[in-house]
Amino acid sequence: MDTVPVDSSLLLWAAYSPQQHRLRLKFRSGEIYDYFDVPAQIYADLLTAESKGRYFNQHIRHLYPTRRLRTAT
């Protein structure tokens, strides 16, 4: 997955695998999470949202199965 830097106070970058419908996000805290079964449109909308953090909180957080890959250091 290629990472895309995002202009956000919450996120550093986003990446998406269309084959697996997997969204990977790196937070400014240093944590990295995978979100599963995420439709491509959700990823596209995240990238174009005026507030990436607000969009994440309303449309992604707690709505998709999640796995933490790395904790903040």
Secondary structure, DSSP 8 states (H G I E B T S, - for coil): ---EE---SSEEEEEEETTTTEEEEEETTS-EEEE-S--HHHHHHHHH-S-HHHHHHHHTTTTS-EEEEE---
